[in-house]
């Protein structure tokens, strides 16, 4: 008996201990308890003999240690796997492909604010190739329009208070209003229907790109359409994963209920969002501090910015122990009402 690939093997009595650098799709035996009977582990065909996976222990330094024993005849084979050079080569190839996809996915996540303007079909293609969430890309892409409108209004109001002409042209203000109205529709659609929605400008640019790069009809290939089976539980968990950055704003009790029901982990996005809000508060203070003693609006901006910073500092200090909600959670709760209802219904 010998190991394949980079694995190492040794025997310990009647058991075989296999150290694998990459985790395999093997499940360990589930011992009997007061509520269920014993469930055998994965059946492994190794050198023309059948073995059962008894334990699968992740190692601190990386990799997994598997313990196997000869297959018992009184067990029924339910999950079957072959262990040979071919299977190990496929495992390594899948691991390398996943690593490349994760690398490209990180770059795409950084560009999500721009990719979210693409048509829905283009966003779905990116989701299939890179594991992104089209709805999240759409939501992020609505931020620039809101920021543009906010800056235009701020400059216009400031000019009015100082009785000087507005530096914002009328066409730019109208353009900002149109973009924000479109972004509001796209945001609502992405939140309520959990799908990507492109902007008008992004759709036009993508259509022009398709026309200019379209291949002749004789060399075009019919695209392969993959259809996933309906799985309501999977869809719910994907919805939690997609909106995890928003769920960090909800009260701690709601986040704990989501963690218990859907396996939600607040640590994934809580720190990044808290630091972002803290930075926004700092920018608000820096932009308004000099004129806080002259105008009431500037003083209000300083106070709001200080409160935002204080809240985020308190939240960041709490994250090491437990989740912490934010005052902005009231804006998120209406969109998450279905997930919250299911999470709390499942709790005893």
Secondary structure per residue as TSV (DSSP state, phi and psi in degrees):
chain	resnum	aa	ss	phi	psi
A	1	X	-	360.0	130.7
A	2	X	-	-140.3	153.9
A	3	X	-	-81.2	161.6
A	4	X	-	-115.7	154.6
A	5	X	T	64.7	-133.9
A	6	X	T	-95.5	7.0
A	7	X	-	-69.6	157.2
A	8	X	E	-126.2	143.5
A	9	X	E	-133.2	148.1
A	10	X	E	-152.7	161.8
A	11	X	E	-106.6	146.5
A	12	X	E	-136.7	89.6
A	13	X	T	70.0	-124.8
A	14	X	T	-92.8	10.3
A	15	X	E	-112.5	156.7
A	16	X	E	-116.1	127.3
A	17	X	E	-106.3	120.9
A	18	X	E	-118.3	122.4
A	19	X	E	-99.4	120.4
A	20	X	E	-118.2	133.6
A	21	X	S	-69.2	-33.6
A	22	X	S	-112.7	138.9
A	23	X	-	-66.7	138.0
A	24	X	-	-101.9	166.6
A	25	X	S	-84.1	51.2
A	26	X	-	-110.5	137.3
A	27	X	-	-109.9	144.6
A	28	X	-	-82.8	165.0
A	29	X	-	-65.9	139.3
A	30	X	B	-100.9	112.9
A	31	X	-	-68.2	160.1
A	32	X	-	-70.0	149.1
A	33	X	-	-139.6	-172.0
A	34	X	S	-71.9	-14.9
A	35	X	S	-111.2	-15.5
A	36	X	S	-151.5	158.9
A	37	X	-	-84.7	174.0
A	38	X	-	-66.0	138.9
A	39	X	B	-121.5	118.1
A	40	X	-	-67.0	155.9
A	41	X	-	-78.6	-173.3
A	42	X	-	-61.7	138.7
A	43	X	E	-84.4	125.4
A	44	X	E	-118.0	123.6
A	45	X	E	-91.1	112.0
A	46	X	E	-132.9	116.7
A	47	X	T	52.1	46.8
A	48	X	T	65.2	20.9
A	49	X	E	-128.6	150.7
A	50	X	E	-99.2	135.1
A	51	X	E	-131.3	158.1
A	52	X	E	-111.9	138.6
A	53	X	E	-81.5	114.8
A	54	X	E	-86.5	-46.8
A	55	X	E	-138.7	155.6
A	56	X	E	-140.4	104.7
A	57	X	E	-115.5	116.4
A	58	X	E	-64.9	138.9
A	59	X	-	-96.1	144.1
A	60	X	T	-58.2	-35.5
A	61	X	T	-83.7	0.4
A	62	X	S	108.5	151.5
A	63	X	S	90.7	-178.6
A	64	X	E	-137.0	140.8
A	65	X	E	-104.8	119.9
A	66	X	E	-106.3	139.4
A	67	X	E	-114.0	128.2
A	68	X	E	-124.4	154.2
A	69	X	E	-140.9	161.5
A	70	X	E	-57.9	142.0
A	71	X	-	-68.0	134.1
A	72	X	-	-86.9	136.5
A	73	X	T	-67.6	-21.9
A	74	X	T	-80.5	-4.5
A	75	X	S	-93.4	151.0
A	76	X	-	-100.7	131.3
A	77	X	-	-73.1	118.9
A	78	X	-	-112.2	-47.1
A	79	X	S	-117.1	122.5
A	80	X	E	-119.9	139.1
A	81	X	E	-144.5	146.8
A	82	X	E	-105.7	134.0
A	83	X	E	-114.0	104.8
A	84	X	S	-154.3	-174.7
A	85	X	H	-63.6	-36.7
A	86	X	H	-65.6	-45.5
A	87	X	H	-65.0	-37.6
A	88	X	H	-68.9	-38.6
A	89	X	H	-63.1	-40.3
A	90	X	H	-65.8	-38.5
A	91	X	H	-63.3	-44.1
A	92	X	H	-64.4	-42.3
A	93	X	H	-62.6	-42.5
A	94	X	H	-63.9	-39.6
A	95	X	H	-64.1	-44.1
A	96	X	H	-66.4	-39.0
A	97	X	H	-63.3	-43.3
A	98	X	H	-63.4	-37.4
A	99	X	H	-64.3	-42.3
A	100	X	H	-65.4	-39.3
A	101	X	H	-65.7	-38.8
A	102	X	H	-64.4	-38.2
A	103	X	H	-64.7	-46.4
A	104	X	H	-67.2	-32.5
A	105	X	H	-65.7	-38.3
A	106	X	H	-63.9	-41.1
A	107	X	H	-65.0	-39.4
A	108	X	H	-68.3	-35.6
A	109	X	H	-62.1	-38.9
A	110	X	H	-66.9	-26.2
A	111	X	T	-98.6	8.3
A	112	X	H	-60.2	-29.8
A	113	X	H	-63.5	-25.2
A	114	X	H	-99.7	-36.9
A	115	X	H	-67.6	-23.8
A	116	X	T	-67.1	-10.6
A	117	X	T	-84.4	-10.7
A	118	X	S	-70.2	158.9
A	119	X	-	-58.5	160.7
A	120	X	H	-58.2	-39.0
A	121	X	H	-66.3	-35.8
A	122	X	H	-69.4	-38.9
A	123	X	H	-65.0	-38.0
A	124	X	H	-66.6	-35.9
A	125	X	H	-64.8	-40.3
A	126	X	H	-64.4	-36.6
A	127	X	H	-64.8	-41.0
A	128	X	H	-67.7	-35.9
A	129	X	H	-85.2	-34.1
A	130	X	H	-117.8	-2.7
A	131	X	-	73.6	28.7
A	132	X	-	-88.1	170.7
A	133	X	-	-110.3	113.4
A	134	X	H	-57.2	-40.8
A	135	X	H	-63.1	-37.9
A	136	X	H	-66.4	-40.5
A	137	X	H	-61.5	-41.2
A	138	X	H	-63.0	-44.2
A	139	X	H	-62.6	-44.1
A	140	X	H	-65.1	-33.1
A	141	X	H	-71.8	-13.2
A	142	X	T	-82.6	-11.7
A	143	X	H	-64.9	-46.5
A	144	X	H	-56.8	-38.4
A	145	X	H	-64.1	-42.1
A	146	X	H	-66.0	-41.1
A	147	X	H	-64.2	-42.4
A	148	X	H	-60.9	-46.2
A	149	X	H	-64.3	-41.2
A	150	X	H	-61.8	-41.9
A	151	X	H	-65.8	-41.7
A	152	X	H	-61.8	-44.8
A	153	X	H	-65.6	-41.8
A	154	X	H	-59.8	-47.4
A	155	X	H	-66.1	-37.2
A	156	X	H	-67.1	-45.6
A	157	X	H	-63.8	-41.4
A	158	X	H	-61.2	-40.7
A	159	X	H	-66.3	-38.0
A	160	X	H	-63.5	-43.1
A	161	X	H	-65.7	-30.3
A	162	X	T	-93.2	1.9
A	163	X	T	57.2	44.2
A	164	X	S	-126.2	160.4
A	165	X	-	-61.5	144.9
A	166	X	-	-71.2	134.5
A	167	X	S	-77.8	-4.8
A	168	X	S	-95.3	117.9
A	169	X	-	-63.3	155.4
A	170	X	H	-63.1	-39.5
A	171	X	H	-65.3	-34.5
A	172	X	H	-70.3	-39.9
A	173	X	H	-63.6	-42.5
A	174	X	H	-63.7	-41.7
A	175	X	H	-62.7	-42.4
A	176	X	H	-63.9	-40.3
A	177	X	H	-63.7	-42.6
A	178	X	H	-64.2	-44.0
A	179	X	H	-62.3	-40.4
A	180	X	H	-68.5	-39.7
A	181	X	H	-62.6	-43.7
A	182	X	H	-64.0	-41.2
A	183	X	H	-64.5	-35.2
A	184	X	H	-63.9	-40.8
A	185	X	H	-66.0	-44.5
A	186	X	H	-64.9	-40.8
A	187	X	H	-61.3	-46.5
A	188	X	H	-63.6	-41.2
A	189	X	H	-64.4	-44.2
A	190	X	H	-63.9	-38.8
A	191	X	H	-72.0	-43.5
A	192	X	H	-83.9	-33.2
A	193	X	H	-107.8	-4.5
A	194	X	-	55.1	50.8
A	195	X	S	-146.9	159.2
A	196	X	-	-79.4	141.8
A	197	X	-	-133.5	121.9
A	198	X	-	-81.8	159.9
A	199	X	-	-85.6	165.5
A	200	X	H	-63.0	-46.4
A	201	X	H	-63.7	-43.6
A	202	X	H	-64.5	-38.3
A	203	X	H	-66.5	-40.8
A	204	X	H	-64.6	-44.5
A	205	X	H	-65.3	-39.2
A	206	X	H	-69.0	-37.4
A	207	X	H	-63.1	-40.0
A	208	X	H	-64.8	-38.7
A	209	X	H	-62.6	-42.5
A	210	X	H	-64.1	-39.9
A	211	X	H	-66.5	-39.0
A	212	X	H	-78.7	-21.0
A	213	X	H	-111.2	9.7
A	214	X	-	-68.1	132.7
A	215	X	-	-82.3	157.6
A	216	X	-	-57.5	152.6
A	217	X	G	-60.1	-34.8
A	218	X	G	-71.0	-19.7
A	219	X	G	-106.1	0.7
A	220	X	-	-71.7	144.9
A	221	X	-	-111.3	143.2
A	222	X	-	-71.6	122.9
A	223	X	-	-66.7	147.0
A	224	X	-	-86.6	125.4
A	225	X	-	-103.0	122.6
A	226	X	-	-102.6	132.6
A	227	X	-	-115.3	121.2
A	228	X	-	-86.2	145.4
A	229	X	-	-70.7	147.4
A	230	X	-	-66.5	128.9
A	231	X	-	-145.6	92.8
A	232	X	H	-56.6	-39.4
A	233	X	H	-64.9	-42.1
A	234	X	H	-63.3	-40.6
A	235	X	H	-63.4	-38.6
A	236	X	H	-65.2	-43.9
A	237	X	H	-66.1	-36.8
A	238	X	H	-67.0	-35.3
A	239	X	H	-65.2	-40.4
A	240	X	H	-63.8	-42.7
A	241	X	H	-62.7	-41.3
A	242	X	H	-67.1	-40.1
A	243	X	T	-98.4	17.1
A	244	X	H	-59.8	-34.7
A	245	X	H	-67.2	-28.4
A	246	X	H	-81.7	-33.1
A	247	X	H	-65.9	-22.2
A	248	X	T	-66.6	-14.2
A	249	X	T	-86.8	-13.5
A	250	X	S	-73.8	161.7
A	251	X	-	-57.1	154.7
A	252	X	H	-59.3	-36.2
A	253	X	H	-62.6	-38.6
A	254	X	H	-68.4	-40.4
A	255	X	H	-65.8	-37.3
A	256	X	H	-66.7	-38.8
A	257	X	H	-64.8	-39.9
A	258	X	H	-66.2	-37.4
A	259	X	H	-65.1	-40.2
A	260	X	H	-70.3	-35.3
A	261	X	H	-87.3	-40.9
A	262	X	H	-118.3	2.1
A	263	X	-	73.2	26.5
A	264	X	-	-67.3	135.6
A	265	X	-	-117.8	108.8
A	266	X	T	-66.6	-23.6
A	267	X	H	-66.7	-21.9
A	268	X	H	-60.6	-45.0
A	269	X	H	-121.6	-6.6
A	270	X	H	-62.7	-46.0
A	271	X	H	-64.8	-46.0
A	272	X	H	-61.6	-43.8
A	273	X	H	-69.1	-39.5
A	274	X	H	-63.4	-43.8
A	275	X	H	-64.9	-35.5
A	276	X	H	-64.7	-45.0
A	277	X	H	-65.3	-36.2
A	278	X	H	-63.6	-40.4
A	279	X	H	-65.2	-38.7
A	280	X	H	-62.2	-42.5
A	281	X	H	-61.4	-40.2
A	282	X	H	-64.8	-40.2
A	283	X	H	-64.2	-40.4
A	284	X	H	-62.2	-40.6
A	285	X	H	-67.6	-46.5
A	286	X	H	-62.1	-34.6
A	287	X	H	-78.3	-21.3
A	288	X	H	-117.5	-8.3
A	289	X	G	-63.4	-40.3
A	290	X	G	-64.3	-30.2
A	291	X	G	-107.1	13.6
A	292	X	T	-65.1	-28.0
A	293	X	T	-87.1	-2.7
A	294	X	T	-107.6	-36.2
A	295	X	-	-128.8	142.4
A	296	X	H	-67.4	-35.5
A	297	X	H	-64.1	-39.4
A	298	X	H	-66.7	-39.7
A	299	X	H	-63.5	-40.1
A	300	X	H	-63.5	-38.7
A	301	X	H	-63.8	-40.4
A	302	X	H	-63.8	-43.2
A	303	X	H	-65.7	-45.4
A	304	X	H	-63.2	-43.0
A	305	X	H	-61.6	-41.0
A	306	X	H	-65.0	-40.1
A	307	X	H	-66.1	-39.0
A	308	X	H	-62.0	-43.7
A	309	X	H	-63.8	-44.1
A	310	X	H	-60.8	-44.2
A	311	X	H	-63.8	-42.4
A	312	X	H	-69.4	-34.9
A	313	X	H	-62.5	-43.1
A	314	X	H	-64.3	-40.1
A	315	X	H	-66.5	-43.9
A	316	X	H	-61.6	-35.9
A	317	X	H	-72.1	-20.0
A	318	X	H	-89.9	-24.9
A	319	X	T	-59.0	-27.4
A	320	X	T	-65.7	-26.2
A	321	X	T	-104.2	-40.4
A	322	X	S	-163.7	166.6
A	323	X	-	-69.8	158.8
A	324	X	-	-141.4	132.0
A	325	X	-	-82.6	176.8
A	326	X	-	-135.8	158.7
A	327	X	T	-62.2	-24.4
A	328	X	T	-72.9	-6.1
A	329	X	H	-61.3	-25.8
A	330	X	H	-65.6	-24.8
A	331	X	H	-78.7	-24.5
A	332	X	H	-90.3	-34.7
A	333	X	H	-54.2	-42.0
A	334	X	G	-59.3	-32.9
A	335	X	G	-79.4	-22.6
A	336	X	G	-102.8	14.1
A	337	X	H	-60.5	-38.2
A	338	X	H	-67.4	-46.4
A	339	X	H	-62.2	-41.1
A	340	X	H	-66.6	-38.5
A	341	X	H	-63.1	-44.3
A	342	X	H	-66.0	-39.8
A	343	X	H	-63.8	-42.9
A	344	X	H	-76.5	-28.7
A	345	X	H	-66.7	-31.6
A	346	X	H	-77.0	-16.9
A	347	X	-	-78.3	143.7
A	348	X	-	-69.0	360.0
